[in-house]
Amino acid sequence: MNQFSFEYPYAFGTLLLFIVCAKWCYERGRAIYFPHIDRLIQSSAKRNSLLFWLKWVGIAMAVTALASPVLTSEYQQSRKEGRDIVLVIDASESMKERRFDANDPDKNKFEVVKEVMSDFISKRTNDRVGVVTFADVSFVASPLTFESEFLKSIVEYQQLGIAGRRTAINDALVQAYAMLGKSKAKSKIAILLTDGKDNSSRVPFEDIKNIIAKSPIKLYAIGIGNPRDYNGRYLKALADAGKGEAFGAQESQMLSEIYSQIDRLEASELDDKRVHQKEYLYIYPLFIAILSLLVYLYYRNARGV
């Protein structure tokens, strides 16, 4: 939105001084040598309206420049500050269990999880997302990246048994926190998903809990399937240490809603600022004023007026 204005509009009041002076001020210096010069000038001005207009255009433009015309442009500047998120996926043998999706009972839990995660990744347009897969061991399936299509393909390529058969949750979290620890993002999040209990980690529970508690990284923990299959208290203790939340999903729709809830909780920060940019235009009327007065003086001297 552009708005034109004058910084010093009261400067136009000086035009009154020029108008008053034009009517009642006399050139006394010339009257000493030519007593009737005022009549000669008046008759010459009547014969030559060009000098009249050049003089008043010059005066008017000089006063306009003095009033400082300004063109103000206002626009809204939006800056989105994304987050760094690591998805920690359980790929142990227990994820083969089917009937997690009521609409497609033949799908196993791991296939449903991959679909839900891909949808979650698609929504994180301003965030970097990484993936850690775990079972007996944990590994970085994808580093933090903005490339959502690449990341979704990495998630799709994940297979059950790729990291073993058992569940090493603590070790996977160490891997995720190590990745996020190198990040310079202001907001860092880890989302753990598992359907089992930790039974093969080399890192003790108290150690990982202390690591999480001392870190600025927020942790969300999701248990899926039958609540008897995973340790809900264990997941809640981890989430509490990470200043996050723990969830339980017994079927695919609940899991989708949990990821949607996390998506809302961790929406990218939007910083809106209104910026006013001023363009000073006094140079244009000033140029016209100087040009008009120079031409005025030239014609007046050339004609001996």
C-alpha positions as CSV (number, residue, x, y, z in Angstrom):
1,M,0.0,0.0,0.0
2,N,1.5,3.4,-1.1
3,Q,0.6,6.7,0.6
4,F,1.7,10.1,-0.6
5,S,2.2,12.9,2.0
6,F,4.3,15.9,3.0
7,E,6.6,15.8,6.0
8,Y,6.4,19.6,6.5
9,P,3.1,20.7,4.9
10,Y,3.1,24.0,6.9
11,A,6.0,25.1,4.6
12,F,3.3,25.9,2.0
13,G,2.5,28.9,4.1
14,T,5.6,30.6,2.7
15,L,3.7,30.9,-0.6
16,L,1.6,33.6,1.0
17,L,4.7,35.6,1.7
18,F,5.7,35.4,-2.0
19,I,2.2,36.4,-3.1
20,V,2.0,39.3,-0.7
21,C,5.5,40.4,-1.7
22,A,4.6,40.2,-5.4
23,K,1.8,42.6,-4.9
24,W,3.2,45.1,-2.5
25,C,7.0,44.8,-2.5
26,Y,9.0,47.1,-4.9
27,E,12.5,46.9,-6.3
28,R,13.8,50.0,-4.5
29,G,17.4,49.4,-5.6
30,R,16.5,50.1,-9.2
31,A,14.2,53.0,-8.4
32,I,17.3,55.1,-7.5
33,Y,18.4,55.0,-11.1
34,F,15.1,54.5,-12.9
35,P,12.2,56.0,-11.0
36,H,9.6,54.5,-13.4
37,I,11.1,51.0,-13.6
38,D,8.0,49.4,-12.0
39,R,5.8,50.5,-14.8
40,L,8.4,49.2,-17.4
41,I,8.5,45.8,-15.6
42,Q,4.7,45.6,-15.4
43,S,4.3,46.3,-19.0
44,S,7.0,43.9,-20.0
45,A,5.4,41.1,-17.8
46,K,2.1,41.6,-19.5
47,R,3.7,41.3,-22.9
48,N,5.6,38.2,-21.9
49,S,3.6,35.7,-19.8
50,L,6.4,33.1,-20.1
51,L,8.6,35.0,-17.6
52,F,5.6,35.1,-15.2
53,W,5.0,31.4,-15.3
54,L,8.7,30.5,-15.1
55,K,9.0,32.6,-12.0
56,W,6.0,31.2,-10.2
57,V,6.6,27.6,-11.2
58,G,10.1,28.0,-9.8
59,I,8.8,29.4,-6.5
60,A,6.0,26.9,-6.2
61,M,8.4,23.9,-6.8
62,A,11.0,25.3,-4.4
63,V,8.3,25.5,-1.7
64,T,7.1,22.0,-2.6
65,A,10.6,20.7,-2.2
66,L,10.8,22.5,1.2
67,A,7.6,20.7,2.3
68,S,9.4,17.4,1.6
69,P,7.1,15.2,-0.4
70,V,7.3,11.5,0.7
71,L,5.9,8.3,-0.8
72,T,5.4,5.7,2.0
73,S,5.2,2.1,1.1
74,E,3.8,-0.3,3.7
75,Y,4.1,-4.1,3.4
76,Q,3.9,-7.1,5.7
77,Q,7.0,-9.1,6.2
78,S,6.4,-12.7,7.4
79,R,9.2,-14.9,8.7
80,K,8.6,-18.5,9.6
81,E,11.0,-20.1,12.0
82,G,11.0,-23.8,11.6
83,R,12.0,-26.5,14.0
84,D,14.3,-29.5,13.8
85,I,12.5,-32.8,14.4
86,V,13.8,-36.3,14.6
87,L,11.3,-39.2,14.2
88,V,12.4,-42.3,16.2
89,I,10.8,-45.4,14.6
90,D,10.5,-48.9,16.1
91,A,11.3,-51.5,13.4
92,S,11.4,-54.5,15.7
93,E,9.7,-57.8,15.0
94,S,6.6,-57.0,17.0
95,M,5.6,-54.3,14.5
96,K,4.6,-57.2,12.2
97,E,1.3,-57.4,14.0
98,R,-1.7,-56.9,11.8
99,R,-5.3,-55.6,12.4
100,F,-4.0,-52.2,13.6
101,D,-5.9,-50.5,10.8
102,A,-9.7,-51.2,10.9
103,N,-10.1,-50.2,7.2
104,D,-7.3,-52.6,6.1
105,P,-6.7,-55.4,8.6
106,D,-4.0,-57.0,6.4
107,K,-1.7,-54.1,7.0
108,N,0.8,-54.5,9.8
109,K,1.6,-51.8,12.3
110,F,4.8,-50.8,10.6
111,E,3.1,-50.1,7.3
112,V,0.5,-48.0,9.0
113,V,3.2,-46.1,10.9
114,K,5.0,-45.3,7.7
115,E,1.9,-43.9,6.1
116,V,1.1,-41.7,9.1
117,M,4.7,-40.5,9.3
118,S,4.7,-39.6,5.6
119,D,1.6,-37.5,6.0
120,F,3.2,-35.8,9.1
121,I,6.4,-35.1,7.1
122,S,4.3,-33.5,4.2
123,K,2.9,-31.0,6.7
124,R,6.2,-29.9,8.0
125,T,7.0,-27.5,5.2
126,N,9.2,-25.2,7.3
127,D,10.9,-27.8,9.4
128,R,13.9,-30.0,9.0
129,V,13.1,-33.6,9.8
130,G,15.4,-36.6,10.4
131,V,14.7,-40.3,11.0
132,V,16.3,-42.8,13.4
133,T,15.2,-46.4,13.0
134,F,15.8,-48.9,15.8
135,A,15.4,-52.5,16.9
136,D,18.4,-54.4,18.3
137,V,20.5,-51.5,17.2
138,S,19.7,-48.0,16.1
139,F,20.9,-46.0,13.1
140,V,20.3,-42.7,11.3
141,A,18.0,-43.5,8.4
142,S,18.0,-39.9,7.3
143,P,19.8,-36.8,8.6
144,L,17.9,-33.6,9.2
145,T,16.6,-32.2,5.9
146,F,14.0,-29.9,4.3
147,E,13.6,-32.3,1.4
148,S,10.2,-33.8,2.3
149,E,9.9,-36.0,-0.8
150,F,13.4,-37.5,-0.3
151,L,12.5,-38.1,3.4
152,K,9.2,-39.8,2.5
153,S,11.0,-42.1,0.1
154,I,13.5,-43.0,2.9
155,V,10.6,-43.8,5.2
156,E,9.0,-46.0,2.5
157,Y,12.2,-47.9,2.1
158,Q,12.4,-48.9,5.8
159,Q,11.8,-52.6,6.3
160,L,11.1,-54.7,9.4
161,G,14.0,-56.6,10.6
162,I,16.5,-54.2,9.1
163,A,17.9,-53.4,12.5
164,G,17.2,-56.7,14.3
165,R,14.2,-58.2,16.1
166,R,14.3,-56.8,19.7
167,T,13.8,-53.3,21.1
168,A,16.5,-50.8,22.1
169,I,14.6,-47.6,22.9
170,N,17.2,-46.0,25.1
171,D,20.0,-46.5,22.5
172,A,17.7,-45.0,19.8
173,L,17.1,-41.9,21.9
174,V,20.8,-41.4,22.4
175,Q,21.2,-41.5,18.7
176,A,18.4,-39.0,18.2
177,Y,19.6,-36.6,20.9
178,A,23.1,-36.7,19.4
179,M,21.8,-35.7,16.0
180,L,19.7,-32.8,17.5
181,G,22.5,-31.8,19.8
182,K,24.5,-30.6,16.7
183,S,21.5,-28.6,15.4
184,K,21.5,-24.8,15.8
185,A,17.7,-24.5,15.6
186,K,16.0,-22.7,18.5
187,S,13.4,-25.5,18.8
188,K,14.3,-29.2,18.7
189,I,11.9,-32.1,19.0
190,A,12.2,-35.9,19.2
191,I,9.1,-38.1,18.6
192,L,9.5,-41.7,19.8
193,L,7.2,-44.4,18.5
194,T,7.3,-47.9,19.8
195,D,5.0,-50.9,20.4
196,G,7.2,-52.7,22.8
197,K,9.3,-52.5,25.9
198,D,13.1,-51.8,26.0
199,N,14.9,-55.2,26.2
200,S,18.2,-54.7,24.4
201,S,19.6,-51.2,25.2
202,R,23.1,-50.8,26.4
203,V,22.2,-47.4,27.9
204,P,20.4,-47.7,31.3
205,F,17.0,-46.0,31.8
206,E,18.3,-43.6,34.5
207,D,21.2,-42.5,32.2
208,I,18.9,-41.7,29.2
209,K,16.4,-40.0,31.5
210,N,19.2,-37.7,32.8
211,I,20.3,-37.0,29.2
212,I,16.8,-36.1,28.2
213,A,16.2,-34.0,31.4
214,K,19.3,-31.9,30.9
215,S,18.7,-31.3,27.2
216,P,16.5,-28.5,25.7
217,I,15.1,-31.0,23.2
218,K,11.4,-31.7,23.7
219,L,10.3,-35.4,23.6
220,Y,7.0,-36.9,22.6
221,A,6.5,-40.6,23.3
222,I,3.9,-42.7,21.5
223,G,3.0,-46.3,22.4
224,I,0.9,-48.1,19.8
225,G,-1.0,-51.4,19.9
226,N,-2.2,-53.1,23.0
227,P,-1.3,-51.1,26.1
228,R,0.0,-54.3,27.7
229,D,2.6,-54.6,25.0
230,Y,4.5,-51.4,25.9
231,N,5.4,-49.8,29.2
232,G,3.2,-46.7,29.4
233,R,4.8,-45.5,32.7
234,Y,8.2,-45.8,31.1
235,L,7.1,-43.7,28.1
236,K,5.5,-41.1,30.3
237,A,8.6,-40.8,32.5
238,L,10.7,-40.2,29.3
239,A,8.2,-37.6,28.0
240,D,8.0,-35.8,31.4
241,A,11.8,-35.6,31.5
242,G,11.7,-34.2,28.0
243,K,9.0,-31.7,28.9
244,G,6.7,-33.3,26.3
245,E,3.7,-35.6,26.4
246,A,3.1,-39.4,26.2
247,F,0.4,-40.9,24.1
248,G,-1.2,-44.2,23.5
249,A,-2.8,-45.4,20.2
250,Q,-4.7,-48.7,19.9
251,E,-5.5,-48.3,16.3
252,S,-4.5,-46.3,13.2
253,Q,-7.0,-43.5,13.5
254,M,-5.8,-42.7,17.0
255,L,-2.2,-42.6,15.8
256,S,-3.1,-40.2,13.0
257,E,-4.9,-38.0,15.5
258,I,-1.8,-38.0,17.8
259,Y,0.5,-36.9,15.0
260,S,-2.1,-34.2,14.1
261,Q,-2.1,-33.0,17.7
262,I,1.7,-32.9,17.8
263,D,1.6,-31.0,14.5
264,R,-0.7,-28.4,16.1
265,L,1.4,-28.2,19.3
266,E,4.6,-27.7,17.3
267,A,3.4,-25.4,14.6
268,S,6.1,-23.3,13.0
269,E,6.5,-19.9,14.6
270,L,5.2,-17.0,12.4
271,D,6.7,-13.6,12.9
272,D,4.7,-10.9,11.2
273,K,6.1,-7.4,10.9
274,R,4.7,-4.3,9.2
275,V,7.5,-2.5,7.4
276,H,7.3,1.1,6.4
277,Q,9.6,2.2,3.6
278,K,9.9,6.0,2.8
279,E,11.0,7.4,-0.5
280,Y,11.8,11.1,-0.4
281,L,10.8,12.9,-3.5
282,Y,12.0,16.5,-2.8
283,I,14.7,16.2,-5.5
284,Y,12.2,16.3,-8.3
285,P,10.4,19.6,-7.4
286,L,13.8,21.0,-6.5
287,F,15.2,20.2,-9.9
288,I,12.1,21.8,-11.6
289,A,12.5,24.9,-9.4
290,I,16.2,25.4,-10.2
291,L,15.6,24.8,-13.9
292,S,12.6,27.2,-14.1
293,L,14.4,29.9,-12.2
294,L,17.6,29.6,-14.3
295,V,15.5,29.8,-17.5
296,Y,13.6,32.7,-16.0
297,L,16.9,34.6,-15.3
298,Y,18.3,33.8,-18.7
299,Y,15.3,35.2,-20.6
300,R,15.0,38.2,-18.3
301,N,18.7,39.1,-18.8
302,A,18.6,38.3,-22.5
303,R,15.6,40.7,-23.0
304,G,17.0,43.3,-20.6
305,V,13.9,43.3,-18.5
